[in-house]
Amino acid sequence: MSDTAAHLVDEVLPDVPVRQWVLSFPYPIRSLLAYDPVLCSGVRRIFVRGVLGFLDRQARQQGHVGARAGALIFVQRFGSALNLNLHFHALVIDGTYDCANPFSRPIFHAAPPLEDEDVAELVRALQRRVTRYLQRNGKLAREVGIDGDSDSEPELLALINAASVEGRAALPAEKSPPALRLGRRRESPRAFVPGSLCADHEGFSLHALVLVPAGERERLEHLCRYVARPAIATKRLSLAPNGRVIYRLRRHWRDGTAAVSFDPLTFIERLAALIPRPRAHQHIYHGVLAPAAPYRDLIVPGPRESKTASIATGCPAALDPEAQRRANTRRSTWAELLQRVFAIDVLECPHCGGRRKLIALITDGVVVRKILDHLGIPSEPPNLARARGGQELAFDA
């Protein structure tokens, strides 16, 4: 998560405004896309073409010929309650690059302010295109909206996916009790009111409120960490005395639900549904950010500009040849990520302020025990205790 965000900010996303577009689908379509990666890829292309085409039309209306937009799409499969909720997060450059002159550097033109009607019109267009695409592939019935062909998805994985989307168990109740909602439930839940730059149409929801202006790289990196986050937050996972698994929600639902409780078998079902199919990409580049885009090298930042700049300034960490070698690599080390995310420099000595460096790697158990005994550090491992869950909540499971 943090490594991916650092890579995107340093080497992929240029220093221009970036807007987040989020598209979610009705329950039946979520199950179809989660089960079939080819179908998911087709719907993703429809989403990207819709958003980038909208930016291209705005650029042409402003007189910018040969304008090109770019986007980075994350396919998220999870919801807040460990349910299968496939939706798309798109980090879209909020503007276009003028690529009409092949002999000059592309010029960026910021997009005009986005209006609520633009989002509403776009979600209606996406709903029509996605529905027609699924109907052409025989996945949606034109009259009902859900395909009745049971031969196309007879596998257990399809049943698990559908059950996870609907918040129930795939196996019979006597083998796998359903998930329970815990918390102070409200008799009349608060009604959902779409906010600014958010539109719903026949189960399709499009959200485009989050915009990171140019120059705010830390905020952009925080957004990248959010869209690249894992499906499970282990600190919110605990085990009840009766053996059920409790997962606390980050935010209470509108009906007052604060946590969900699973039977162990149902919990395994939820985890299985969240695993994507093999060799199915979960984040993809489009437009001017695509790997084979002609002007990509002129738009994206240089490789590790932050590290290269630190080497040029001659800071103590950059004078190390090992640090110079890592500056040319694609990924960051744990020490660099800790300093970047938590502002903790683990390579700085707390006593003299110097830089720590690796001088030896000792794997011989006898030598390790002698060193630990000499330093007064216990050389024997502690006794293993019974596994404990996280913070136990006062919920009736």
C-alpha positions as CSV (number, residue, x, y, z in Angstrom):
1,M,0.0,0.0,0.0
2,S,2.6,2.6,1.1
3,D,5.1,1.4,-1.4
4,T,2.6,1.5,-4.2
5,A,1.6,5.1,-3.2
6,A,5.2,6.2,-3.1
7,H,5.9,4.7,-6.5
8,L,2.8,6.4,-8.1
9,V,3.6,9.8,-6.6
10,D,7.3,9.7,-7.5
11,E,7.3,8.1,-10.9
12,V,3.8,8.0,-12.4
13,L,1.4,10.9,-11.5
14,P,2.6,14.3,-12.8
15,D,2.3,17.4,-10.6
16,V,-1.1,18.5,-11.9
17,P,-4.6,18.3,-10.4
18,V,-5.9,14.8,-9.9
19,R,-9.6,13.9,-9.3
20,Q,-10.9,10.6,-7.9
21,W,-13.9,9.1,-9.7
22,V,-15.6,6.2,-8.0
23,L,-18.1,4.0,-9.8
24,S,-20.2,1.3,-8.1
25,F,-22.8,-1.1,-9.5
26,P,-26.0,-2.8,-8.5
27,Y,-25.7,-6.1,-6.6
28,P,-26.3,-8.5,-9.5
29,I,-23.6,-6.7,-11.6
30,R,-21.2,-6.7,-8.8
31,S,-21.4,-10.5,-8.6
32,L,-21.0,-10.9,-12.4
33,L,-17.9,-8.7,-12.5
34,A,-16.3,-10.3,-9.5
35,Y,-16.7,-13.8,-11.0
36,D,-15.7,-13.0,-14.6
37,P,-12.4,-11.0,-15.0
38,V,-12.9,-10.7,-18.7
39,L,-16.3,-9.1,-18.1
40,C,-14.8,-6.8,-15.5
41,S,-12.1,-5.7,-17.9
42,G,-14.7,-4.8,-20.5
43,V,-16.8,-2.7,-18.0
44,R,-13.6,-1.0,-16.8
45,R,-12.8,0.1,-20.3
46,I,-16.3,1.5,-20.7
47,F,-15.9,3.5,-17.5
48,V,-12.5,4.8,-18.5
49,R,-13.6,5.8,-22.0
50,G,-16.6,7.6,-20.5
51,V,-14.5,9.7,-18.1
52,L,-11.6,10.4,-20.5
53,G,-14.1,11.1,-23.4
54,F,-15.9,13.6,-21.2
55,L,-12.5,15.4,-20.5
56,D,-11.7,15.3,-24.3
57,R,-15.0,16.9,-25.2
58,Q,-14.4,19.7,-22.7
59,A,-10.9,20.3,-24.1
60,R,-12.3,20.5,-27.7
61,Q,-15.0,23.0,-26.5
62,Q,-12.1,25.1,-25.2
63,G,-10.3,24.9,-28.5
64,H,-7.6,22.5,-27.6
65,V,-7.0,20.2,-30.5
66,G,-5.2,16.9,-30.0
67,A,-5.9,16.8,-26.3
68,R,-5.2,13.6,-24.4
69,A,-6.2,12.7,-20.8
70,G,-4.9,10.0,-18.5
71,A,-6.1,7.8,-15.7
72,L,-5.1,5.1,-13.2
73,I,-7.8,2.6,-12.3
74,F,-7.9,0.5,-9.1
75,V,-10.3,-2.4,-9.0
76,Q,-11.5,-2.8,-5.4
77,R,-13.4,-5.9,-4.4
78,F,-14.2,-5.3,-0.8
79,G,-16.7,-3.3,1.2
80,S,-16.5,-2.0,4.8
81,A,-17.9,-5.2,6.3
82,L,-15.7,-7.8,4.5
83,N,-18.4,-8.1,1.8
84,L,-17.8,-8.5,-1.9
85,N,-18.3,-5.0,-3.3
86,L,-16.5,-4.7,-6.6
87,H,-16.2,-1.1,-7.7
88,F,-13.7,1.1,-9.5
89,H,-11.5,3.9,-8.1
90,A,-10.1,6.1,-10.9
91,L,-7.3,8.6,-10.3
92,V,-7.9,10.8,-13.3
93,I,-5.7,13.8,-14.4
94,D,-8.2,16.7,-14.1
95,G,-7.4,18.1,-17.5
96,T,-5.8,17.2,-20.8
97,Y,-2.4,17.4,-22.4
98,D,-2.0,19.2,-25.8
99,C,-0.1,16.6,-27.9
100,A,-0.8,18.2,-31.3
101,N,2.9,19.2,-31.8
102,P,5.1,16.1,-31.9
103,F,8.3,18.3,-31.6
104,S,7.5,20.1,-28.3
105,R,6.7,19.0,-24.7
106,P,2.9,18.4,-24.1
107,I,1.2,21.4,-22.6
108,F,-1.3,20.8,-19.7
109,H,-4.7,22.5,-19.8
110,A,-6.7,22.2,-16.6
111,A,-10.3,21.1,-16.9
112,P,-13.1,23.6,-16.1
113,P,-14.9,23.2,-12.8
114,L,-17.0,20.1,-12.6
115,E,-20.8,20.5,-12.1
116,D,-23.4,18.2,-10.5
117,E,-25.2,17.9,-13.9
118,D,-22.0,16.7,-15.5
119,V,-21.7,13.8,-13.0
120,A,-25.4,13.0,-13.4
121,E,-25.2,12.9,-17.2
122,L,-22.1,10.8,-17.1
123,V,-23.6,8.2,-14.7
124,R,-26.6,7.9,-17.0
125,A,-24.4,7.3,-20.0
126,L,-22.3,4.7,-18.1
127,Q,-25.5,2.9,-17.0
128,R,-26.7,2.6,-20.6
129,R,-23.4,1.5,-22.0
130,V,-22.6,-1.1,-19.3
131,T,-26.1,-2.5,-19.5
132,R,-25.9,-2.9,-23.3
133,Y,-22.5,-4.5,-23.0
134,L,-23.7,-7.1,-20.5
135,Q,-26.8,-7.8,-22.6
136,R,-24.7,-8.4,-25.7
137,N,-22.6,-10.9,-23.8
138,G,-25.8,-12.7,-22.5
139,K,-25.2,-11.8,-18.9
140,L,-28.3,-9.6,-18.4
141,A,-31.9,-10.3,-19.5
142,R,-33.5,-7.4,-21.2
143,E,-36.8,-7.8,-19.4
144,V,-35.7,-8.7,-15.9
145,G,-32.2,-7.4,-15.5
146,I,-30.6,-10.6,-14.1
147,D,-29.6,-13.5,-16.2
148,G,-31.5,-16.7,-15.5
149,D,-28.9,-18.9,-17.1
150,S,-27.8,-21.2,-14.3
151,D,-25.4,-23.1,-16.5
152,S,-23.0,-20.2,-16.8
153,E,-22.2,-20.0,-13.1
154,P,-22.6,-23.4,-11.5
155,E,-19.4,-23.3,-9.5
156,L,-19.2,-22.9,-5.7
157,L,-17.1,-19.7,-6.2
158,A,-20.0,-18.0,-8.0
159,L,-22.3,-19.0,-5.2
160,I,-19.9,-17.6,-2.6
161,N,-19.5,-14.4,-4.5
162,A,-23.2,-13.8,-4.8
163,A,-23.8,-14.6,-1.1
164,S,-21.0,-12.2,-0.1
165,V,-22.4,-9.4,-2.2
166,E,-25.9,-9.9,-0.6
167,G,-24.4,-10.2,2.9
168,R,-25.5,-13.8,3.5
169,A,-23.9,-17.2,3.8
170,A,-23.5,-19.4,0.7
171,L,-23.9,-22.7,2.6
172,P,-27.1,-23.9,4.3
173,A,-28.0,-22.2,7.6
174,E,-27.4,-25.4,9.6
175,K,-23.8,-25.5,8.3
176,S,-23.0,-21.8,8.2
177,P,-25.2,-19.4,10.2
178,P,-25.7,-16.0,8.6
179,A,-23.7,-12.9,9.5
180,L,-25.2,-10.7,12.2
181,R,-25.1,-6.9,12.6
182,L,-24.1,-5.6,16.0
183,G,-24.6,-2.3,17.6
184,R,-27.5,0.1,18.6
185,R,-29.8,-0.4,15.6
186,R,-32.1,2.5,14.7
187,E,-35.7,1.7,14.0
188,S,-35.8,4.4,11.2
189,P,-32.4,4.6,9.5
190,R,-31.3,7.9,8.1
191,A,-32.1,8.3,4.4
192,F,-29.2,8.5,2.0
193,V,-28.9,11.9,0.4
194,P,-26.4,12.1,-2.5
195,G,-23.9,14.9,-1.8
196,S,-22.1,17.3,-4.1
197,L,-20.7,15.8,-7.3
198,C,-22.4,12.5,-6.5
199,A,-25.1,10.9,-8.6
200,D,-27.1,7.7,-8.6
201,H,-29.0,6.1,-11.5
202,E,-30.7,2.7,-11.4
203,G,-28.2,1.3,-8.9
204,F,-25.1,2.9,-10.5
205,S,-23.4,5.4,-8.3
206,L,-20.7,7.9,-9.5
207,H,-18.7,10.0,-7.0
208,A,-16.2,12.7,-8.1
209,L,-15.9,15.1,-5.2
210,V,-12.3,14.4,-4.2
211,L,-9.9,16.7,-6.1
212,V,-6.2,17.1,-5.2
213,P,-4.8,20.3,-6.5
214,A,-1.4,20.6,-8.1
215,G,1.5,20.9,-5.7
216,E,-0.1,18.9,-2.8
217,R,2.0,15.8,-3.3
218,E,1.6,14.6,0.3
219,R,-2.2,14.7,0.0
220,L,-2.0,12.9,-3.3
221,E,0.1,10.2,-1.7
222,H,-2.4,9.8,1.1
223,L,-5.2,9.4,-1.5
224,C,-3.1,6.8,-3.3
225,R,-2.6,4.9,0.0
226,Y,-6.4,5.0,0.5
227,V,-7.3,3.5,-2.9
228,A,-4.5,0.9,-2.7
229,R,-5.3,-0.2,0.9
230,P,-5.8,-3.9,1.7
231,A,-9.2,-5.5,2.2
232,I,-8.9,-6.2,6.0
233,A,-7.8,-4.1,8.9
234,T,-6.6,-6.6,11.4
235,K,-6.8,-4.2,14.3
236,R,-10.6,-4.2,13.9
237,L,-10.8,-8.0,13.8
238,S,-11.5,-9.9,17.0
239,L,-12.8,-13.2,18.3
240,A,-15.9,-13.5,20.5
241,P,-16.0,-15.9,23.5
242,N,-18.5,-18.1,21.7
243,G,-16.1,-18.5,18.7
244,R,-17.7,-16.1,16.3
245,V,-15.5,-13.6,14.4
246,I,-16.3,-9.9,15.0
247,Y,-15.2,-7.2,12.6
248,R,-15.7,-3.6,13.7
249,L,-16.7,-1.0,11.1
250,R,-14.7,2.1,10.6
251,R,-17.8,4.2,10.5
252,H,-21.3,3.3,11.8
253,W,-23.9,2.5,9.1
254,R,-27.0,4.6,8.8
255,D,-29.0,2.0,10.7
256,G,-26.6,2.2,13.6
257,T,-24.6,-1.0,12.8
258,A,-21.2,-0.8,14.4
259,A,-19.8,-4.3,13.7
260,V,-20.6,-7.6,12.0
261,S,-20.3,-11.0,13.4
262,F,-19.5,-14.2,11.4
263,D,-19.5,-17.9,12.0
264,P,-16.0,-19.1,11.2
265,L,-17.1,-20.9,8.1
266,T,-18.9,-17.8,6.8
267,F,-15.8,-15.8,7.6
268,I,-13.8,-18.1,5.4
269,E,-16.4,-17.7,2.7
270,R,-16.0,-13.9,2.8
271,L,-12.2,-14.2,2.6
272,A,-12.4,-16.5,-0.4
273,A,-14.8,-14.1,-2.2
274,L,-12.3,-11.2,-1.8
275,I,-9.5,-13.0,-3.6
276,P,-9.2,-11.9,-7.2
277,R,-8.8,-14.4,-10.0
278,P,-5.1,-15.3,-11.0
279,R,-3.4,-13.0,-13.5
280,A,-6.1,-10.4,-13.3
281,H,-4.6,-6.9,-12.9
282,Q,-6.0,-4.8,-10.1
283,H,-4.7,-1.4,-11.1
284,I,-4.3,-0.4,-14.8
285,Y,-3.0,2.7,-16.6
286,H,-4.9,4.4,-19.4
287,G,-4.5,7.4,-21.7
288,V,-1.3,9.3,-21.5
289,L,-0.3,7.2,-18.5
290,A,-0.5,3.9,-20.4
291,P,2.9,2.1,-20.7
292,A,3.0,2.4,-24.5
293,A,1.6,6.0,-24.7
294,P,3.9,8.1,-27.0
295,Y,4.2,11.1,-24.7
296,R,4.3,9.2,-21.4
297,D,8.0,9.8,-20.8
298,L,7.5,13.6,-21.2
299,I,4.6,13.7,-18.8
300,V,5.4,11.4,-15.9
301,P,8.0,12.5,-13.3
302,G,11.6,11.2,-13.7
303,P,12.7,8.1,-11.9
304,R,12.8,8.8,-8.2
305,E,13.3,12.5,-8.5
306,S,13.1,12.9,-4.7
307,K,16.0,10.4,-4.2
308,T,18.0,11.9,-7.0
309,A,17.6,15.4,-5.6
310,S,18.8,14.2,-2.1
311,I,21.9,12.7,-3.7
312,A,22.6,15.9,-5.5
313,T,22.4,17.9,-2.2
314,G,24.9,15.6,-0.5
315,C,22.9,14.7,2.5
316,P,24.5,12.1,4.8
317,A,22.1,9.3,3.7
318,A,22.7,10.0,0.1
319,L,26.5,9.8,0.3
320,D,26.2,6.1,1.1
321,P,26.8,4.0,-2.1
322,E,24.1,1.7,-1.0
323,A,21.6,4.6,-1.0
324,Q,22.7,5.6,-4.4
325,R,22.1,2.0,-5.7
326,R,18.7,2.0,-4.1
327,A,17.9,5.3,-5.8
328,N,17.9,3.5,-9.2
329,T,15.6,0.7,-8.0
330,R,11.8,0.7,-8.5
331,R,10.7,0.1,-4.9
332,S,11.5,1.6,-1.5
333,T,13.0,0.0,1.5
334,W,11.2,-0.5,4.8
335,A,13.3,2.3,6.4
336,E,12.4,4.7,3.6
337,L,8.7,3.8,3.9
338,L,8.7,4.3,7.7
339,Q,10.3,7.7,7.3
340,R,7.9,8.6,4.6
341,V,4.7,7.5,6.2
342,F,5.3,7.9,9.9
343,A,8.3,10.4,9.9
344,I,10.4,7.8,11.8
345,D,14.0,7.6,10.8
346,V,15.0,4.2,12.0
347,L,18.5,4.5,10.5
348,E,19.4,7.5,12.8
349,C,21.2,6.5,15.9
350,P,19.4,8.0,19.0
351,H,22.7,8.5,20.9
352,C,25.1,10.1,18.4
353,G,22.8,11.1,15.6
354,G,24.9,9.1,13.0
355,R,23.6,6.9,10.3
356,R,23.2,3.1,11.0
357,K,24.5,0.7,8.4
358,L,24.6,-3.0,8.0
359,I,28.0,-4.4,8.9
360,A,27.3,-8.1,9.2
361,L,24.5,-10.7,9.0
362,I,24.9,-13.4,11.6
363,T,22.9,-16.6,11.2
364,D,24.9,-19.0,13.4
365,G,22.7,-19.7,16.4
366,V,25.7,-20.3,18.7
367,V,27.3,-17.0,17.8
368,V,24.0,-15.2,18.2
369,R,23.4,-16.7,21.6
370,K,26.9,-15.6,22.8
371,I,26.3,-12.0,21.6
372,L,22.9,-11.8,23.3
373,D,24.3,-13.2,26.6
374,H,27.2,-10.7,26.5
375,L,24.8,-7.8,26.0
376,G,22.4,-9.0,28.7
377,I,19.6,-9.7,26.3
378,P,17.6,-12.9,26.8
379,S,18.9,-15.5,24.3
380,E,16.0,-18.0,24.8
381,P,12.7,-17.4,23.0
382,P,9.6,-16.7,25.2
383,N,7.1,-19.4,25.8
384,L,4.3,-19.4,23.3
385,A,1.0,-18.3,24.7
386,R,-2.4,-19.0,23.5
387,A,-3.5,-16.8,20.6
388,R,-5.5,-13.8,21.7
389,G,-7.9,-11.7,19.6
390,G,-7.9,-7.9,19.4
391,Q,-9.9,-5.6,21.6
392,E,-13.0,-7.4,22.7
393,L,-16.3,-5.4,22.3
394,A,-19.4,-5.5,24.4
395,F,-21.6,-6.9,21.7
396,D,-24.0,-9.7,22.1
397,A,-23.0,-12.2,19.5
